[in-house]
Amino acid sequence: MNAPGLERLSLNQKTVDQWGVRQVVDGCARAGIGAVGLWREPVADIGLEKAAKLVRDAGLRVSTLCRGGFLTAADPDARAAALADNRRAIEEAATLGTGVLVLVVGGLPAGDRDLPAARRRVADAVAELAPHAQAHGVRLALEPLHPMYCADRAVLSTLAQALDVAERFPVDRVGVAVDTFHVWWDPQIDAQIARAGARIATYQLADWVLPLPADVLLGRGYPGDGHVDFPALTAAVGAAGYTGDVEVEIFNADVWAQDGDEVIATVVDRYRSLMS
C-alpha cells in the first residue's frame, strides 16, 4: 500500500544501482512508494515476464522504461540495428505495463561533426518508431541532456530542441522527458515547460552538485544537495498540466555504495520536503 503523500513518487532503478529488480521492487513496496522506473538491462537479467509479475504482485506500477534511443548512426546497418533494438524496447515497455519509453537519442557517430544531420536522423528515426509505439500503447519520451553530453549521448541539448522534434507527431505518440539535472540551467526553461504542456511524459529529479566527478555521468545528487531550484521547476511542470509520476533518478557512485533502504529513506524525505 502506498504511504500517504507518496502516491506520485517513483524510484528510478538507477538510484539504487546496487540492487536488482527484485530488490528494488521489494524496497519500494516496503517504503510505500507507488511506482518504479526500470532499466532494460537488469530487467533482461531476470527475464521480462518475471519482472512484470514482480511489479504487479507488489502493487506497483512502472513509471518509465529506460532506455531506448541512440538513433544517430549514419551507417545503414547500424541504423537498422538501432531501430530494431528500439522496437524491442517498445514491446518490453508494453509488457511491463508502462506507457513511457525514455529515449536518449545518441551523440555524434565516431569522426562525425555534423550536428544538424545527426538531429535530422533522430527525427527520421522517431518517425519510423512512432507507429510501432502507438500500436503497443507506448509513448516515446525524448530526453534532452545537458550540453556536456552532446558529443556522446544526446544531440538534443535543450527542451526546445526536443519539442521541435516531438511536435511533428501526435501528442499521444511522442512526448518529452523533463529531467531537472539536464534542464535547470536553461534560461528558456520556464517558457519551454509551458510550451511542452501535455507533451511532458515524465518528470525526473536529480540535483546538480559540485564538484563534478571525473565521470560526469555520475554527477547527479539527491534533490536538495546542489544548485537546482526544485520548487520553481516543479511548479512550472504542474502549471503545464503534468499530474504523473515524479521519478527520482540519481547516478552517483557514493549513493550506489550506500545501503539501498537508506537511499530510499533519503529519497522519500527529500521528496516530501519538495512536495510539501
C-alpha positions as CSV (number, residue, x, y, z in Angstrom):
1,M,0.0,0.0,0.0
2,N,1.3,3.5,-0.9
3,A,2.3,5.6,2.1
4,P,0.4,8.9,2.5
5,G,1.9,11.6,0.2
6,L,4.0,9.1,-1.8
7,E,1.3,8.2,-4.4
8,R,3.2,10.0,-7.2
9,L,6.7,9.2,-6.1
10,S,8.7,6.8,-8.4
11,L,12.1,5.5,-7.7
12,N,14.2,5.1,-10.8
13,Q,16.2,1.9,-10.6
14,K,19.5,3.6,-11.3
15,T,19.2,5.4,-7.9
16,V,19.8,2.0,-6.3
17,D,22.0,0.6,-9.0
18,Q,23.4,-1.8,-6.4
19,W,20.1,-3.6,-6.4
20,G,18.5,-5.9,-9.0
21,V,14.8,-5.8,-10.0
22,R,13.5,-7.9,-7.2
23,Q,15.4,-5.9,-4.5
24,V,14.2,-2.5,-5.9
25,V,10.6,-3.7,-6.2
26,D,10.7,-5.0,-2.6
27,G,12.3,-1.8,-1.4
28,C,9.7,0.4,-3.0
29,A,6.9,-1.7,-1.6
30,R,8.4,-1.6,2.0
31,A,8.7,2.2,1.7
32,G,5.2,2.7,0.4
33,I,6.4,4.2,-2.9
34,G,3.8,3.9,-5.7
35,A,6.0,3.3,-8.8
36,V,9.3,2.3,-10.1
37,G,11.3,3.3,-13.2
38,L,13.0,0.2,-14.6
39,W,16.1,-0.2,-16.9
40,R,16.2,-2.7,-19.7
41,E,19.5,-4.5,-18.7
42,P,18.5,-5.6,-15.2
43,V,15.1,-6.5,-16.4
44,A,16.7,-8.7,-19.0
45,D,18.9,-10.3,-16.3
46,I,15.8,-11.8,-14.6
47,G,13.5,-12.0,-17.6
48,L,10.9,-9.7,-18.9
49,E,7.8,-11.6,-17.8
50,K,9.2,-12.3,-14.4
51,A,10.0,-8.6,-13.9
52,A,6.5,-7.6,-14.9
53,K,5.0,-10.1,-12.5
54,L,7.2,-8.9,-9.6
55,V,5.9,-5.4,-10.1
56,R,2.3,-6.4,-10.4
57,D,2.4,-8.6,-7.4
58,A,3.9,-5.8,-5.3
59,G,1.1,-3.5,-6.3
60,L,3.4,-1.1,-8.0
61,R,3.3,0.5,-11.4
62,V,6.2,1.1,-13.8
63,S,6.5,4.8,-14.4
64,T,9.1,4.6,-17.2
65,L,11.3,2.1,-19.0
66,C,14.9,3.3,-19.7
67,R,16.0,3.4,-22.2
68,G,15.7,3.4,-26.0
69,G,17.4,5.8,-28.4
70,F,20.9,6.1,-29.8
71,L,19.4,6.9,-33.1
72,T,22.1,9.0,-34.8
73,A,24.0,6.4,-36.7
74,A,24.7,7.2,-40.4
75,D,25.8,3.7,-41.4
76,P,22.7,1.8,-42.8
77,D,23.4,-1.4,-40.9
78,A,24.0,0.4,-37.6
79,R,20.8,2.4,-38.2
80,A,18.8,-0.7,-38.9
81,A,20.1,-2.3,-35.7
82,A,19.2,0.7,-33.6
83,L,15.7,0.8,-35.0
84,A,15.3,-3.0,-34.3
85,D,16.5,-2.5,-30.7
86,N,14.1,0.3,-30.2
87,R,11.2,-1.7,-31.5
88,R,12.1,-4.4,-28.9
89,A,12.3,-1.7,-26.2
90,I,8.8,-0.5,-27.1
91,E,7.5,-4.1,-26.8
92,E,9.3,-4.5,-23.5
93,A,7.7,-1.4,-22.2
94,A,4.3,-2.6,-23.1
95,T,4.9,-6.0,-21.4
96,L,6.0,-4.2,-18.2
97,G,2.8,-2.1,-18.3
98,T,4.4,1.3,-18.7
99,G,3.2,3.8,-21.3
100,V,6.5,5.7,-21.4
101,L,9.8,4.7,-23.1
102,V,12.5,7.2,-22.4
103,L,14.8,7.9,-25.4
104,V,18.3,9.1,-25.0
105,V,18.8,10.0,-28.6
106,G,22.5,9.5,-29.1
107,G,25.6,11.6,-29.8
108,L,27.7,12.1,-32.8
109,P,29.0,9.0,-34.6
110,A,32.8,8.5,-34.5
111,G,34.5,11.1,-36.6
112,D,31.3,13.0,-37.4
113,R,30.9,16.7,-36.6
114,D,27.6,17.4,-38.4
115,L,25.2,18.1,-35.5
116,P,22.3,19.2,-37.8
117,A,22.5,16.0,-39.8
118,A,22.6,13.9,-36.6
119,R,19.5,15.7,-35.3
120,R,17.7,15.1,-38.6
121,R,18.5,11.4,-38.3
122,V,16.9,11.4,-34.9
123,A,13.7,12.9,-36.2
124,D,13.6,10.4,-39.1
125,A,14.1,7.5,-36.7
126,V,11.3,8.7,-34.4
127,A,9.0,8.9,-37.4
128,E,9.7,5.2,-38.1
129,L,9.3,4.2,-34.5
130,A,6.2,6.2,-33.6
131,P,3.6,3.9,-35.3
132,H,5.1,0.9,-33.6
133,A,4.9,2.7,-30.3
134,Q,1.3,3.7,-30.9
135,A,0.3,0.1,-31.8
136,H,1.7,-1.0,-28.4
137,G,0.2,1.8,-26.3
138,V,3.6,3.3,-25.6
139,R,4.7,6.9,-25.7
140,L,8.2,7.9,-26.8
141,A,9.7,10.4,-24.4
142,L,12.6,12.4,-25.9
143,E,15.0,13.4,-23.2
144,P,17.2,16.4,-23.7
145,L,20.6,16.0,-21.9
146,H,22.9,18.8,-20.6
147,P,25.1,20.1,-23.4
148,M,28.2,18.4,-21.9
149,Y,26.7,15.1,-23.2
150,C,26.1,16.4,-26.7
151,A,29.0,14.6,-28.4
152,D,28.5,11.1,-26.9
153,R,24.9,10.8,-25.6
154,A,22.3,13.3,-26.8
155,V,22.4,15.7,-29.7
156,L,19.2,17.2,-28.2
157,S,20.5,19.5,-25.5
158,T,17.5,21.7,-24.7
159,L,13.8,21.1,-24.1
160,A,13.2,23.4,-27.1
161,Q,15.2,21.1,-29.4
162,A,13.3,18.0,-28.0
163,L,10.0,19.7,-28.6
164,D,10.9,20.7,-32.1
165,V,11.1,17.0,-32.9
166,A,8.2,15.9,-30.7
167,E,5.8,18.4,-32.1
168,R,6.0,16.7,-35.6
169,F,4.0,13.8,-34.1
170,P,0.7,13.4,-32.3
171,V,1.0,14.2,-28.6
172,D,0.0,10.7,-27.5
173,R,2.8,9.2,-29.6
174,V,5.8,11.4,-28.8
175,G,6.4,13.4,-25.7
176,V,9.4,14.8,-23.8
177,A,11.2,14.0,-20.5
178,V,11.9,16.9,-18.2
179,D,14.9,15.9,-16.0
180,T,15.9,18.6,-13.6
181,F,19.6,17.7,-13.8
182,H,19.7,18.3,-17.5
183,V,17.4,21.4,-17.9
184,W,17.8,23.5,-14.7
185,W,20.4,25.8,-16.3
186,D,18.4,26.7,-19.4
187,P,17.3,30.4,-19.4
188,Q,14.3,29.4,-21.6
189,I,13.2,26.6,-19.4
190,D,10.0,28.2,-18.0
191,A,8.7,29.1,-21.4
192,Q,9.6,25.7,-22.8
193,I,7.9,23.8,-20.0
194,A,4.8,25.8,-20.7
195,R,5.2,25.1,-24.4
196,A,5.5,21.4,-23.6
197,G,2.2,21.1,-21.7
198,A,0.6,17.8,-22.4
199,R,3.8,16.5,-24.1
200,I,5.5,16.1,-20.7
201,A,5.7,12.3,-20.4
202,T,7.8,12.1,-17.3
203,Y,9.3,14.4,-14.7
204,Q,12.6,13.3,-13.2
205,L,14.5,14.7,-10.2
206,A,18.2,14.9,-9.5
207,D,20.4,17.7,-8.3
208,W,23.5,19.4,-9.8
209,V,26.2,19.0,-7.2
210,L,29.8,20.3,-7.3
211,P,32.5,19.4,-7.9
212,L,31.5,17.2,-10.8
213,P,33.3,13.8,-10.7
214,A,35.8,12.8,-13.4
215,D,33.0,10.7,-14.9
216,V,30.4,13.4,-15.3
217,L,27.7,10.8,-15.9
218,L,27.9,10.1,-12.1
219,G,27.5,13.8,-11.0
220,R,23.8,13.6,-10.0
221,G,22.9,14.2,-6.4
222,Y,19.9,13.9,-4.0
223,P,17.4,16.7,-4.5
224,G,18.4,19.5,-2.2
225,D,22.1,18.8,-2.2
226,G,23.0,21.1,-5.0
227,H,22.0,24.1,-7.2
228,V,18.7,23.2,-8.8
229,D,15.6,25.2,-7.8
230,F,13.2,22.3,-7.4
231,P,10.2,24.3,-6.2
232,A,10.3,26.5,-9.2
233,L,10.7,23.7,-11.7
234,T,8.1,21.6,-10.0
235,A,5.6,24.5,-10.0
236,A,6.2,25.1,-13.7
237,V,5.7,21.4,-14.6
238,G,2.5,21.4,-12.5
239,A,1.3,24.6,-14.2
240,A,1.8,23.0,-17.6
241,G,-0.7,20.3,-16.6
242,Y,1.5,17.4,-15.6
243,T,0.0,15.2,-13.0
244,G,2.0,12.0,-13.5
245,D,4.7,10.3,-11.5
246,V,7.7,12.2,-10.1
247,E,10.7,10.0,-10.6
248,V,14.0,10.3,-8.7
249,E,16.9,9.2,-10.9
250,I,20.4,9.5,-9.4
251,F,23.7,8.4,-10.9
252,N,26.3,8.7,-8.2
253,A,28.9,6.3,-7.0
254,D,28.7,7.4,-3.4
255,V,24.9,6.8,-3.4
256,W,25.4,3.4,-5.0
257,A,27.7,2.5,-2.2
258,Q,25.1,3.2,0.5
259,D,22.5,0.7,1.8
260,G,19.6,0.6,-0.5
261,D,17.0,1.1,2.2
262,E,18.9,4.2,3.5
263,V,18.9,5.6,-0.1
264,I,15.2,5.1,-0.3
265,A,14.6,6.7,3.1
266,T,16.6,9.8,1.9
267,V,14.7,9.9,-1.4
268,V,11.4,9.8,0.5
269,D,12.5,12.5,2.9
270,R,13.6,14.8,0.1
271,Y,10.5,14.2,-1.9
272,R,8.2,15.0,1.0
273,S,10.2,18.2,1.6
274,L,9.9,19.2,-2.0
275,M,6.2,18.5,-2.5
276,S,5.0,19.9,0.9
